[in-house]
Amino acid sequence: MTRELLSRIAETLYWIGRYVERSDDIARLLDVSLHRALVGDEDWAAVFATLGHVGAESPTTEVMVQRLAYDSDTPGSIAGCVRAARENARGVREIVSSEVWECLNVTWNQLPLRQVGAERLGPHGYLRYVRERAALFFGLADATMSRDDGWRFIVLGRSLERVDMIARLLTVHHEPGHAANWRLLLEACGADESFARTHRGDSRRVLEFLLLDRLFPRSVMHALATAEQCLAELTPDHDRAGMSDSARAAIGRVRMSLEYADVADLDDQRPELLTALQAVCVIASEAITDRFFQHVSLGGATWQTAGV
């Protein structure tokens, strides 16, 4: 990583990528869960627990929507993620493009009005708005930011968040033999149309597509490869043997296990694979923090230095 990018800024950009992706993923999960609830086929407590919320063993639909969508004081809600991303972006406005900043600022300021509409007409419009704004944010980042370390940290955060959430979605919604649930799962991952074009709706290949497909940008394989590439560009490997970057090593090991996985045995290996994917996200995030986001005290003041 170039030393010109302060560790504080790198950390902020990394978490902007994670927060925006998380808001998108929660919106997709909540939208699908609301559709399942219409036919009495949703376990809200399981969804609540999957996203790390506690305190409600059998939450109602109204409680779920309030906690997961509208409550800006809850870090794990859509509004909380958008708020955090916007506040982080305000501190790095000299790094991100003006279009990226304006996208987050407008999104945050429009959320209360979208909530009013959702309370009158239903939450689906609110959730669609969040998904569209998340797509706009990443599109603007790709179109208006240089491919430097700042952009790489945004993409790195997005990639790890995407792996973690797809693993969570597969854990909650994987029910073999239930075609309707497969369709909703694909919609939750934003993969329904691409999957239909690729495999013509063959439900036996959904797990393969979401985990192993090299061309679909929201697959686990693609997200892991993107995260690994970002880390390789941030800290080029000059080791003659081994891998000193523990984050890249952890991601590389699980990516290689998927790269050469036997598709025929994929369903049997699913529990272990999903557990390993969630674990590697934690390991990689901690390693990235230790390497790049170091805090040191100099002369009574706290500074952050870029890891190399």
C-alpha positions, -999 to 999 in steps of 0.1 A, spaced: 0 0 0 13 35 -8 23 55 22 4 85 10 -29 70 20 -32 75 58 -43 44 78 -73 64 91 -85 71 56 -79 35 45 -99 22 73 -127 47 66 -129 37 30 -128 0 38 -158 4 61 -177 25 36 -175 -4 12 -187 -28 39 -216 -6 51 -230 1 17 -228 -35 7 -244 -45 40 -273 -21 35 -279 -37 1 -277 -73 14 -300 -66 43 -325 -50 19 -324 -81 -3 -327 -105 26 -356 -85 42 -375 -82 9 -373 -120 3 -382 -127 39 -413 -105 36 -424 -124 5 -419 -157 24 -439 -144 53 -469 -139 30 -472 -176 27 -463 -184 63 -429 -198 53 -405 -176 72 -388 -180 106 -382 -144 117 -362 -154 147 -337 -172 125 -333 -142 103 -330 -120 133 -302 -142 147 -284 -145 114 -280 -107 112 -267 -106 148 -298 -91 164 -308 -102 199 -337 -95 223 -367 -109 204 -373 -147 203 -404 -145 181 -404 -110 165 -434 -99 145 -431 -87 109 -435 -51 122 -407 -55 147 -384 -70 120 -390 -42 95 -385 -15 122 -353 -31 135 -338 -42 102 -348 -13 80 -358 19 97 -339 21 131 -309 43 124 -296 38 159 -292 1 153 -258 -5 135 -271 -37 119 -301 -20 102 -303 -5 67 -307 30 80 -278 25 105 -255 12 77 -264 42 54 -259 66 83 -225 51 91 -214 51 54 -224 87 50 -207 98 82 -175 80 72 -176 95 37 -180 130 51 -145 126 67 -129 115 34 -145 139 9 -111 149 -4 -105 112 -13 -138 101 -28 -153 118 -58 -179 145 -54 -205 121 -71 -198 94 -46 -202 117 -16 -234 132 -31 -248 98 -36 -244 88 0 -255 122 13 -287 123 -8 -295 87 1 -293 94 38 -314 126 36 -341 108 15 -345 78 38 -370 95 62 -392 104 33 -389 69 19 -399 55 53 -430 76 54 -440 62 20 -432 27 31 -453 30 63 -482 39 40 -477 16 10 -455 -12 24 -417 -16 28 -409 -30 -6 -405 5 -22 -381 15 6 -360 -17 1 -359 -12 -37 -347 23 -32 -318 12 -10 -308 -15 -34 -308 10 -63 -288 35 -43 -262 9 -33 -258 0 -70 -255 36 -79 -228 42 -52 -206 13 -64 -212 23 -100 -201 59 -93 -170 46 -74 -160 25 -104 -167 53 -129 -153 84 -111 -125 72 -88 -90 63 -98 -80 27 -94 -57 36 -65 -55 23 -30 -85 43 -19 -107 26 -45 -91 -8 -36 -101 -5 1 -137 2 -9 -138 -28 -31 -120 -50 -5 -146 -41 21 -175 -48 -4 -160 -82 -13 -156 -95 22 -190 -83 32 -205 -100 1 -189 -133 10 -201 -132 45 -237 -123 36 -240 -149 9 -228 -175 33 -254 -163 58 -281 -163 32 -273 -199 22 -273 -210 58 -307 -196 65 -325 -202 32 -309 -234 19 -338 -259 17 -331 -286 -9 -360 -296 -31 -381 -265 -24 -382 -247 -57 -400 -216 -44 -373 -211 -18 -346 -215 -44 -361 -187 -64 -364 -164 -34 -328 -173 -24 -315 -163 -58 -335 -130 -56 -320 -123 -22 -285 -127 -38 -295 -106 -69 -288 -137 -90 -322 -149 -103 -319 -135 -138 -283 -144 -143 -289 -179 -130 -319 -184 -153 -298 -174 -183 -269 -196 -173 -285 -228 -161 -321 -224 -174 -336 -226 -139 -321 -260 -129 -325 -258 -91 -299 -285 -86 -272 -260 -97 -281 -230 -75 -255 -238 -48 -228 -243 -75 -237 -210 -91 -237 -189 -59 -205 -205 -46 -184 -214 -76 -193 -194 -106 -163 -174 -118 -182 -149 -140 -211 -138 -118 -199 -108 -97 -220 -117 -66 -207 -153 -63 -185 -163 -35 -157 -173 -58 -157 -140 -77 -158 -120 -44 -129 -140 -29 -109 -136 -61 -116 -98 -61 -106 -95 -24 -74 -114 -30 -65 -92 -60 -70 -61 -40 -47 -73 -13 -21 -84 -38 -21 -48 -53 -21 -32 -19 9 -52 -7 28 -69 -36 42 -102 -25 80 -103 -25 84 -134 -4 105 -162 -20 84 -187 -1 52 -187 18 28 -158 22 34 -132 49 1 -115 43 -22 -135 66 -54 -120 52 -44 -129 17 -33 -163 28 -66 -171 46 -87 -159 16 -64 -178 -9 -68 -211 10 -106 -210 11 -107 -198 -25 -85 -227 -36 -107 -252 -18 -137 -239 -37 -117 -237 -70 -111 -274 -70 -142 -285 -51 -161 -315 -65 -194 -301 -77 -210 -335 -73 -203 -334 -35 -210 -298 -30 -243 -302 -13 -228 -327 12 -200 -303 19 -222 -272 23 -223 -269 61 -185 -271 64 -180 -247 35 -204 -221 48 -188 -223 83 -154 -219 67 -165 -189 46 -179 -170 76 -147 -178 96 -124 -166 69 -142 -133 67 -135 -128 105 -99 -139 102 -93 -117 71 -109 -86 86 -89 -89 118 -57 -94 97 -65 -64 75 -71 -43 106 -38 -54 122 -18 -48 90 -33 -16 76 -52 2 104 -25 6 131 -29 32 159 2 46 176 8 73 202 33 101 194 39 129 218 6 125 235 -14 125 203 -30 95 186 -19 89 150 -26 62 125 1 48 103 -3 28 71 7 -8 73 30 -21 47 
